[in-house]
Amino acid sequence: MPHPTADVAIIGSGMGGATVAHALASTGARITVLERGVQIPAAPENRDPRAVYRSDHFKSDDSWFRPDGTAFAAGNHFNVGGNTKFYGGVLYRLRERDFDGVAYPEGESRAWPIRYAELEPWYQAAERLYQVRGDASQDPTEPPRQAPLPFPAVPDEPAMAEARRRMQAIGLHPSALPLGIDLKTWLSHGSTGWDGFPDAREGKMDAENAALIPALASPNVELRSGAKVTRILFAPDGKRATGVEFESGGQVHTLRAGLVVLAAGAIPSAGILLASDVDKTINRSGQVGHNLMAHNQSIAIGFDWRFRNDAVYQKTFAINDFYLDDGAGGPPLGNIQLLGRVDGAILKAGLPRVPEWLLGQVSRHTLDFFLNSEDLPDPRNHVRLDGKRLVLDFQHRTNLSTHDRLKARWKQALAEAGFKRSVSMLFGRDGPGHQCGTIRMGADPTDSPLNGWCQAHDCANLFVTDGSPFASAAAVNPALTVAALALRAAQRMRGEMGETLGS
Ligand SMILES: Cc1cc2nc3c(=O)[nH]c(=O)nc-3n(C[C@H](O)[C@H](O)[C@H](O)COP(=O)(O)OP(=O)(O)OC[C@H]3O[C@@H](n4cnc5c(N)ncnc54)[C@H](O)[C@@H]3O)c2cc1C
């Protein structure tokens, strides 16, 4: 029987939601996780690069809208485990300096209301929960840590060992990517990489496998999938959340709750809050939905006919030599990491007129990288509602000159490493995988909806624990920081719930 009321209602079962469910499971509180999607089934398409990269097989059938009114497929994956079911499992800590705000030629990123040292123990806990593999000692930008990563690094395949040697030979410092993947289990279900491929519980350390499934082993935690939350309900003065309204099976339901945790993803969460009655309270800063960030991202592919790429998964190392500065004392540029292996079937997504067999031949001599630079919080980049439509106004690129410099610097490095020819392609803005910042944290309630605990300044029993609270995007992948913030917020929730909980 579903809980008739809940002590804690969690909206969304992705990185932020599942992590909170796991952290609170031992309290004995009645926890209901409301998830609009269902569990990803085991299916041949899950490991078919054509289905994953070229057809709309895994695209949402929900629509978002551009400011001009045109519709496009919503850029998130709505399923149990959220976007982490598709993620590359790269689980980075933000660098220490990211919390202080970083100066770029086009402007400054924003300082966080918490410092790195406050989040460090929660990063450690998140790395344990998501069973991160890696070797942080290889990375010159790694922030101080109290414990090594819990598991050794995922091994380079021979072709990547050769690529790593070439990077070292030109003076760079390739470092093991911190990864949430049980390689043996993953490969036992199919010879593919995991970046972008959905995981039907086959070895990815994603939100479902690492956090939700263990949480559901506690009898006090339940998952209601197929439950799409439409708004949060509040007491008349707006100072307490009283529950949530959701649609399921064609009907509208209400779940009363003592504490509400919003973790639907930075874009959907803003939509849910904007549909709720919060203008005079949680949104008195007017910032809900604004400051959307998702990194400036490109793919860069180097070609050298002497290099033979027979890798299956490829994604094992990164280059952070240009993260804290441009390598010559100038402003920082960003992070460079291997992509999952891009074979002919995947290349064809970008080059549809070229025969797949030819792209297959070419891809035997290519090396594929994913470049991330920080984008800046700009209130013009925002989510708004037009009736029930979610409008994404995300066209104002920020800090693009930094990204252009990263690409140019990387192409130069590729050439020095023997990849004389290279191409790059800037990612579009419709599917912002690294979305964050839409319900930001800050010390001042007049310019931020949340405090440093991911808790609404004006409503102590409402927390937001997905990518929304990020004050800045930094330039590394966000998911571990989502988890660390969620674990820290869960500690605060225990305090808020006090004696109402079992422990
Ligand atoms: C292809 C891909 C690769 C990526 N690779 C990496 C990587 O390697 N490393 C990394 O750090 N990040 C990566 N990311 C980003 C990462 O997945 C996100 O940062 C992370 O999932 C964010 O967690 P979240 O809790 O904010 O949202 P999500 O994990 O997306 O969870 C949100 C959940 O809320 C549910 N939901 C939405 N609306 C509602 C509603 N109205 N009612 C109920 N439930 C709702 C969704 O279905 C979803 O389950 C990748 C993303 C993609 C798409």
The ligand as a MOL file (V3000), in Angstrom:
LIG
                    3D

  0  0  0     0  0            999 V3000
M  V30 BEGIN CTAB
M  V30 COUNTS 53 58 0 0 0
M  V30 BEGIN ATOM
M  V30 1 C 24.4350 11.6190 -21.8450 0
M  V30 2 C 24.7960 12.2640 -20.5330 0
M  V30 3 C 26.0630 12.0400 -19.9970 0
M  V30 4 C 26.4110 12.6360 -18.7810 0
M  V30 5 N 27.6210 12.3280 -18.2300 0
M  V30 6 C 27.9470 12.8380 -17.0260 0
M  V30 7 C 29.1550 12.4620 -16.3820 0
M  V30 8 O 29.9210 11.6430 -16.8760 0
M  V30 9 N 29.4280 13.0170 -15.1780 0
M  V30 10 C 28.5950 13.9170 -14.5820 0
M  V30 11 O 28.9170 14.4330 -13.5050 0
M  V30 12 N 27.4360 14.2760 -15.1720 0
M  V30 13 C 27.0920 13.7410 -16.3490 0
M  V30 14 N 25.8870 14.0590 -16.9160 0
M  V30 15 C 25.0060 14.9470 -16.1610 0
M  V30 16 C 24.3580 14.1980 -14.9980 0
M  V30 17 O 23.6110 13.1220 -15.4860 0
M  V30 18 C 23.5170 15.1770 -14.2110 0
M  V30 19 O 24.3770 16.1920 -13.7130 0
M  V30 20 C 22.8010 14.5530 -13.0380 0
M  V30 21 O 21.9930 13.4720 -13.4360 0
M  V30 22 C 21.9610 15.6400 -12.3890 0
M  V30 23 O 21.2460 15.1050 -11.3100 0
M  V30 24 P 19.8240 15.7200 -10.9600 0
M  V30 25 O 19.4050 15.1060 -9.6870 0
M  V30 26 O 19.9190 17.2040 -11.0640 0
M  V30 27 O 18.8530 15.2980 -12.1680 0
M  V30 28 P 18.4930 13.8860 -12.7640 0
M  V30 29 O 19.5370 12.9000 -12.4400 0
M  V30 30 O 18.1390 14.0500 -14.1990 0
M  V30 31 O 17.1780 13.4630 -11.9760 0
M  V30 32 C 15.9590 14.1400 -12.0740 0
M  V30 33 C 14.8300 13.1490 -11.9110 0
M  V30 34 O 13.5950 13.8340 -11.7210 0
M  V30 35 C 12.5860 13.2210 -12.5000 0
M  V30 36 N 11.5450 14.2110 -12.7590 0
M  V30 37 C 11.5990 15.2740 -13.6010 0
M  V30 38 N 10.4390 15.9560 -13.5570 0
M  V30 39 C 9.6540 15.3320 -12.6530 0
M  V30 40 C 8.3410 15.5670 -12.1690 0
M  V30 41 N 7.6280 16.5890 -12.6210 0
M  V30 42 N 7.8190 14.7140 -11.2510 0
M  V30 43 C 8.5490 13.6570 -10.7890 0
M  V30 44 N 9.7830 13.3780 -11.2340 0
M  V30 45 C 10.3440 14.2230 -12.1430 0
M  V30 46 C 13.3260 12.7720 -13.7380 0
M  V30 47 O 12.6110 11.7830 -14.4560 0
M  V30 48 C 14.6300 12.2670 -13.1400 0
M  V30 49 O 14.5250 10.9200 -12.7400 0
M  V30 50 C 25.4930 13.4900 -18.1170 0
M  V30 51 C 24.2300 13.7160 -18.6650 0
M  V30 52 C 23.8720 13.1170 -19.8520 0
M  V30 53 C 22.5050 13.3700 -20.4260 0
M  V30 END ATOM
M  V30 BEGIN BOND
M  V30 1 1 1 2
M  V30 2 1 2 3
M  V30 3 2 2 52
M  V30 4 2 3 4
M  V30 5 1 4 5
M  V30 6 1 4 50
M  V30 7 2 5 6
M  V30 8 1 6 7
M  V30 9 1 6 13
M  V30 10 2 7 8
M  V30 11 1 7 9
M  V30 12 1 9 10
M  V30 13 2 10 11
M  V30 14 1 10 12
M  V30 15 2 12 13
M  V30 16 1 13 14
M  V30 17 1 14 15
M  V30 18 1 14 50
M  V30 19 1 15 16
M  V30 20 1 16 17
M  V30 21 1 16 18
M  V30 22 1 18 19
M  V30 23 1 18 20
M  V30 24 1 20 21
M  V30 25 1 20 22
M  V30 26 1 22 23
M  V30 27 1 23 24
M  V30 28 2 24 25
M  V30 29 1 24 26
M  V30 30 1 24 27
M  V30 31 1 27 28
M  V30 32 2 28 29
M  V30 33 1 28 30
M  V30 34 1 28 31
M  V30 35 1 31 32
M  V30 36 1 32 33
M  V30 37 1 33 34
M  V30 38 1 33 48
M  V30 39 1 34 35
M  V30 40 1 35 36
M  V30 41 1 35 46
M  V30 42 1 36 37
M  V30 43 1 36 45
M  V30 44 2 37 38
M  V30 45 1 38 39
M  V30 46 1 39 40
M  V30 47 2 39 45
M  V30 48 1 40 41
M  V30 49 2 40 42
M  V30 50 1 42 43
M  V30 51 2 43 44
M  V30 52 1 44 45
M  V30 53 1 46 47
M  V30 54 1 46 48
M  V30 55 1 48 49
M  V30 56 2 50 51
M  V30 57 1 51 52
M  V30 58 1 52 53
M  V30 END BOND
M  V30 END CTAB
M  END
